């Protein structure tokens, strides 16, 4: 049992690394499926560039949008800001808001960067896109010291339908592949460098020590874990109370809930401050001396209606 707990604790501590590794494997698998099943380069000057670029950047854009869509931090910051714009960037905390938005965007960019890196290292999409460029600079680069037929057949090289000799075609394909892989490794190196510099800057500017920062992260994980569990528990109790009241045709028993203002306060953006030894907005709220204990007997009795499907 102790060995099992040790292994479980190791995987819990490394869950971010495991998650990114799993994402990388999915990206590699997805790129291979796209390349082998759905990608068919048209091999003409009019469509090659647009077609190849669509397969190269299209999935990256979709992954970026999905990363933003599934970001709980984004929705926590954004929810309700159309009715109260000050919720998005409270007065005097614009810099903190920008830091949070940058952190959200950088997290959402992980999957698109992985896709671009894997796709460029493979080179299939880039070969199709670059062969369709009719720019003289690009054509001169690949067809330098070659016959006029190279210019005419360049777009057909990725499809093995060109009239060039086998050696000329392989030389062009190797040039395409080399450029694509150089771009891929450049993206990997730049992303790793930016990530390292960002982490160094954030830790250097940290207001707390490394151990306290580690404790803060552990606390936030446990608070979220327990909040989800208790939210399910209380939601179940409320649903059972309402259903019993409806089917038994009797008055519902009182069930006090935090009022709307309390929900707003614990949902706000929070940044650790040495002047306030709180680790979350929830802790700051429950330890307030002027806390409002007035319950809200109708949790959804809000000024503006909310539609849920």
Backbone torsions as a table, in degrees:
resi	resn	phi	psi	omega
1	UNK	NA	-40.3	178.9
2	UNK	-63.5	-39.8	178.5
3	UNK	-64.5	-39.3	178.2
4	UNK	-63.5	-42.6	178.3
5	UNK	-63.5	-37.8	178.6
6	UNK	-64.4	-45.1	178.9
7	UNK	-64.0	-43.5	179.7
8	UNK	-62.5	-41.9	179.3
9	UNK	-64.4	-37.7	178.4
10	UNK	-62.4	-46.3	-179.6
11	UNK	-66.8	-34.7	177.9
12	UNK	-67.0	-38.5	179.3
13	UNK	-70.8	-27.0	-177.6
14	UNK	-106.1	23.3	-174.1
15	UNK	-66.8	-30.6	177.7
16	UNK	-66.2	-45.4	178.7
17	UNK	-63.5	-42.4	178.9
18	UNK	-64.4	-39.9	178.7
19	UNK	-62.9	-44.5	178.7
20	UNK	-66.8	-36.2	177.6
21	UNK	-65.0	-42.6	177.9
22	UNK	-64.0	-39.1	177.8
23	UNK	-63.9	-39.2	178.8
24	UNK	-64.1	-42.2	178.4
25	UNK	-63.5	-41.7	177.4
26	UNK	-63.6	-39.1	179.4
27	UNK	-64.2	-45.2	179.0
28	UNK	-62.4	-44.8	178.7
29	UNK	-63.3	-42.7	179.0
30	UNK	-63.6	-40.3	179.5
31	UNK	-64.9	-39.7	179.2
32	UNK	-66.4	-39.3	178.5
33	UNK	-64.0	-45.5	178.2
34	UNK	-59.4	-43.4	-175.9
35	UNK	-67.3	-39.2	-172.6
36	UNK	-89.3	-30.3	-171.5
37	UNK	-101.5	-52.9	-169.6
38	UNK	-103.2	-19.2	-174.1
39	UNK	-85.8	121.9	176.7
40	UNK	-137.6	99.7	-177.4
41	UNK	-62.5	128.9	-177.3
42	UNK	-69.9	-21.3	176.0
43	UNK	60.0	50.4	169.2
44	UNK	-145.8	156.3	-174.0
45	UNK	-63.2	-29.3	-174.6
46	UNK	-76.1	-29.6	-170.6
47	UNK	-118.1	-18.7	-174.1
48	UNK	-56.2	-49.3	-174.6
49	UNK	-63.9	-48.8	-178.8
50	UNK	-64.7	-40.6	-178.2
51	UNK	-66.6	-49.3	-179.8
52	UNK	-64.1	-40.6	-179.7
53	UNK	-67.5	-33.7	178.0
54	UNK	-63.9	-44.2	179.3
55	UNK	-71.3	-26.1	-180.0
56	UNK	-79.3	-44.3	-174.7
57	UNK	-99.7	-24.4	-177.8
58	UNK	-58.6	-55.9	177.9
59	UNK	-60.1	-33.6	177.9
60	UNK	-63.7	-41.3	178.3
61	UNK	-65.4	-40.4	178.9
62	UNK	-64.1	-43.2	178.9
63	UNK	-64.0	-36.4	177.3
64	UNK	-64.4	-45.4	179.5
65	UNK	-64.8	-39.7	178.0
66	UNK	-66.1	-38.3	177.4
67	UNK	-61.7	-39.7	176.7
68	UNK	-71.4	-38.7	-177.5
69	UNK	-64.2	-38.2	-177.3
70	UNK	-94.0	12.1	178.7
71	UNK	-85.0	109.7	178.8
72	UNK	-66.8	-31.3	179.1
73	UNK	-65.2	-37.7	178.8
74	UNK	-64.4	-46.7	-177.7
75	UNK	-70.7	-30.5	176.0
76	UNK	-64.9	-36.7	-179.7
77	UNK	-79.5	-33.3	-170.6
78	UNK	-91.5	-29.0	-173.7
79	UNK	-59.3	124.4	176.9
80	UNK	86.2	-0.5	-174.7
81	UNK	-74.6	-17.5	176.2
82	UNK	-69.8	-34.1	177.3
83	UNK	-82.7	-30.4	179.6
84	UNK	-138.5	87.1	-176.5
85	UNK	-57.7	-23.7	-179.3
86	UNK	-67.8	-17.5	177.9
87	UNK	-68.0	-31.4	-178.4
88	UNK	-70.1	-47.5	177.9
89	UNK	-135.4	90.4	179.8
90	UNK	-57.6	151.0	-178.5
91	UNK	-58.1	128.9	179.1
92	UNK	85.8	-0.7	-178.5
93	UNK	-127.5	30.7	-179.5
94	UNK	-64.3	-37.4	179.8
95	UNK	-65.2	-41.9	177.9
96	UNK	-63.9	-37.8	178.0
97	UNK	-63.9	-42.4	178.7
98	UNK	-64.0	-37.7	178.2
99	UNK	-64.0	-41.2	179.2
100	UNK	-65.0	-43.3	179.0
101	UNK	-62.6	-40.2	177.5
102	UNK	-64.6	-39.4	178.3
103	UNK	-65.0	-40.3	178.6
104	UNK	-64.3	-45.6	-179.0
105	UNK	-65.8	-39.6	179.4
106	UNK	-65.6	-37.6	176.3
107	UNK	-65.7	-37.3	179.5
108	UNK	-72.7	-19.3	-177.9
109	UNK	-83.7	-8.0	-176.4
110	UNK	-61.6	-51.3	-178.0
111	UNK	-64.6	-45.2	177.0
112	UNK	-59.9	-39.4	179.1
113	UNK	-65.7	-39.0	176.1
114	UNK	-61.0	-44.0	-179.8
115	UNK	-61.9	-48.3	-179.5
116	UNK	-60.5	-41.6	-178.9
117	UNK	-63.8	-48.2	-178.5
118	UNK	-65.3	-43.1	-178.8
119	UNK	-64.7	-40.1	179.5
120	UNK	-72.4	-36.5	177.6
121	UNK	-66.2	-32.0	175.9
122	UNK	-74.8	-43.1	170.7
123	UNK	90.9	-7.9	-174.4
124	UNK	-63.5	-47.8	-177.8
125	UNK	-68.4	-39.1	-178.8
126	UNK	-66.1	-39.4	179.0
127	UNK	-57.7	-44.5	-179.5
128	UNK	-66.7	-43.8	-176.1
129	UNK	-67.1	-46.9	-174.4
130	UNK	-71.2	-29.0	180.0
131	UNK	-72.2	-16.6	179.9
132	UNK	-91.9	-5.1	178.3
133	UNK	-71.7	129.8	-179.0
134	UNK	-101.9	15.0	-179.5
135	UNK	-71.7	135.8	-176.7
136	UNK	-61.3	-35.7	-179.1
137	UNK	-63.5	-42.9	-179.6
138	UNK	-69.4	-44.9	-178.9
139	UNK	-63.2	-42.0	178.8
140	UNK	-64.0	-32.8	-179.8
141	UNK	-65.1	-43.7	-176.4
142	UNK	-85.4	-31.1	-175.1
143	UNK	-106.1	22.8	178.5
144	UNK	-66.3	134.1	-179.4
145	UNK	61.7	27.9	177.2
146	UNK	-122.1	172.6	-177.5
147	UNK	-74.0	168.0	178.5
148	UNK	-63.6	-26.9	179.9
149	UNK	-62.2	-29.0	178.2
150	UNK	-59.4	-42.6	179.2
151	UNK	-64.7	-38.1	-177.0
152	UNK	-75.0	-32.2	-173.8
153	UNK	-102.0	4.8	-174.7
154	UNK	-59.5	-40.4	-177.0
155	UNK	-69.3	-19.7	-178.2
156	UNK	-93.2	-4.7	-176.7
157	UNK	-60.5	-44.3	-178.4
158	UNK	-64.5	-17.5	-174.2
159	UNK	-102.7	2.6	-179.3
160	UNK	60.4	32.1	177.6
161	UNK	-118.1	10.3	-178.1
162	UNK	-79.3	159.3	179.2
163	UNK	-92.1	8.2	177.7
164	UNK	-74.5	160.8	176.7
165	UNK	-68.9	161.7	-178.5
166	UNK	-60.5	-40.1	-179.3
167	UNK	-65.8	-43.0	179.3
168	UNK	-64.7	-42.4	179.8
169	UNK	-63.6	-44.7	179.5
170	UNK	-64.4	-35.9	177.9
171	UNK	-63.8	-42.8	178.5
172	UNK	-66.7	-41.9	178.8
173	UNK	-62.4	-39.6	178.2
174	UNK	-65.8	-35.6	176.6
175	UNK	-66.7	-44.2	176.4
176	UNK	-58.5	-48.7	-176.8
177	UNK	-63.8	-39.2	-179.7
178	UNK	-64.4	-45.6	178.8
179	UNK	-62.2	-42.6	-179.3
180	UNK	-62.3	-44.3	-178.4
181	UNK	-70.4	-32.8	174.9
182	UNK	-62.5	-44.6	177.5
183	UNK	-63.4	-40.7	179.6
184	UNK	-61.7	-48.1	179.1
185	UNK	-67.2	-31.2	177.0
186	UNK	-63.8	-41.6	178.2
187	UNK	-65.0	-42.1	179.0
188	UNK	-61.0	-46.6	-178.3
189	UNK	-65.1	-43.9	-179.7
190	UNK	-65.2	-41.7	179.8
191	UNK	-64.2	-43.0	179.1
192	UNK	-65.1	-39.7	179.8
193	UNK	-66.2	-46.0	179.0
194	UNK	-63.1	-40.9	178.1
195	UNK	-62.4	-42.8	179.0
196	UNK	-65.4	-45.5	-179.9
197	UNK	-64.5	-39.6	178.4
198	UNK	-64.2	-41.8	178.1
199	UNK	-65.4	-42.3	178.7
200	UNK	-62.4	-43.5	-179.5
201	UNK	-65.1	-43.4	-178.8
202	UNK	-64.6	-42.6	179.2
203	UNK	-70.0	-35.2	179.2
204	UNK	-65.8	-35.7	-179.1
205	UNK	-90.1	5.7	-177.5
206	UNK	-64.8	138.8	179.6
207	UNK	-85.4	-5.9	-178.3
208	UNK	-126.1	164.1	179.3
209	UNK	-74.2	170.5	-178.0
210	UNK	-62.5	-43.7	-178.3
211	UNK	-67.8	-39.3	178.3
212	UNK	-68.3	-35.9	176.5
213	UNK	-64.4	-39.4	176.4
214	UNK	-63.4	-42.7	177.4
215	UNK	-62.9	-40.5	179.5
216	UNK	-59.8	-44.7	179.3
217	UNK	-63.4	-42.8	179.2
218	UNK	-63.3	-41.0	179.9
219	UNK	-62.7	-44.7	-178.9
220	UNK	-63.1	-38.0	177.5
221	UNK	-63.8	-45.7	-178.8
222	UNK	-68.8	-37.4	178.8
223	UNK	-63.4	-44.2	178.5
224	UNK	-64.2	-41.6	179.8
225	UNK	-61.8	-46.7	-179.2
226	UNK	-71.9	-34.1	177.5
227	UNK	-62.3	-44.8	179.3
228	UNK	-61.1	-42.5	-178.6
229	UNK	-66.5	-45.9	-179.5
230	UNK	-69.6	-32.9	177.4
231	UNK	-63.1	-42.0	176.8
232	UNK	-63.8	-41.7	-178.7
233	UNK	-63.1	-48.8	-178.3
234	UNK	-70.8	-34.7	176.5
235	UNK	-64.1	-38.1	177.4
236	UNK	-64.8	-43.9	179.2
237	UNK	-63.0	-42.0	179.9
238	UNK	-65.5	-42.0	179.1
239	UNK	-63.7	-42.6	178.9
240	UNK	-64.5	-41.4	178.6
241	UNK	-61.2	-45.9	-178.7
242	UNK	-65.8	-40.7	-179.8
243	UNK	-67.9	-41.2	177.2
244	UNK	-63.2	-40.7	179.3
245	UNK	-64.1	-38.2	-178.3
246	UNK	-72.1	-51.4	-174.8
247	UNK	-73.5	-31.2	179.0
248	UNK	-89.1	-3.3	174.8
249	UNK	54.5	53.6	178.4
250	UNK	-141.3	165.8	-177.8
251	UNK	-67.9	138.3	-179.0
252	UNK	-71.3	143.7	177.1
253	UNK	-70.9	144.5	179.1
254	UNK	-60.5	136.1	178.5
255	UNK	-139.8	92.0	-175.4
256	UNK	-64.8	141.3	178.1
257	UNK	-129.7	155.1	172.6
258	UNK	-58.9	143.4	-179.1
259	UNK	-75.1	173.8	-175.3
260	UNK	-61.9	-37.7	-179.8
261	UNK	-63.7	-37.6	178.8
262	UNK	-64.3	-42.4	177.5
263	UNK	-61.7	-39.7	179.3
264	UNK	-63.6	-40.9	-176.3
265	UNK	-68.7	-40.9	-178.0
266	UNK	-79.3	-11.3	178.3
267	UNK	-92.9	-5.2	-176.0
268	UNK	-72.2	159.0	175.6
269	UNK	-67.5	139.4	-178.1
270	UNK	-133.1	135.4	174.8
271	UNK	-122.7	134.6	-176.3
272	UNK	-62.8	137.3	179.0
273	UNK	-131.3	137.9	179.3
274	UNK	-68.4	-23.6	179.1
275	UNK	-75.8	-19.9	178.0
276	UNK	-125.6	110.0	-177.2
277	UNK	-83.0	61.1	176.3
278	UNK	-116.9	147.6	-177.8
279	UNK	-105.8	-1.9	177.5
280	UNK	-166.1	167.4	176.3
281	UNK	-66.3	-29.1	178.1
282	UNK	-65.8	-46.3	178.8
283	UNK	-64.7	-39.3	178.6
284	UNK	-62.7	-36.7	-179.1
285	UNK	-71.2	-46.5	-174.5
286	UNK	-71.1	-20.9	-179.5
287	UNK	-98.5	6.8	177.0
288	UNK	-69.5	139.9	178.9
289	UNK	-76.6	-27.1	-179.7
290	UNK	-101.5	31.1	-177.6
291	UNK	-62.9	137.4	179.4
292	UNK	-90.1	113.9	-178.5
293	UNK	-93.7	8.8	-179.7
294	UNK	-65.9	118.1	-177.9
295	UNK	-77.3	159.8	174.5
296	UNK	-111.4	109.5	-174.1
297	UNK	-75.2	-21.9	176.7
298	UNK	-119.2	94.5	-172.0
299	UNK	-59.5	-28.6	-175.7
300	UNK	-103.3	17.3	-179.7
301	UNK	-84.3	75.0	-176.0
302	UNK	-103.5	161.5	-178.7
303	UNK	-65.7	-40.1	179.3
304	UNK	-109.1	131.0	-177.1
305	UNK	-65.7	151.1	177.6
306	UNK	-121.9	127.3	-179.8
307	UNK	-101.7	126.6	178.2
308	UNK	-124.0	134.3	179.3
309	UNK	-96.4	NA	NA
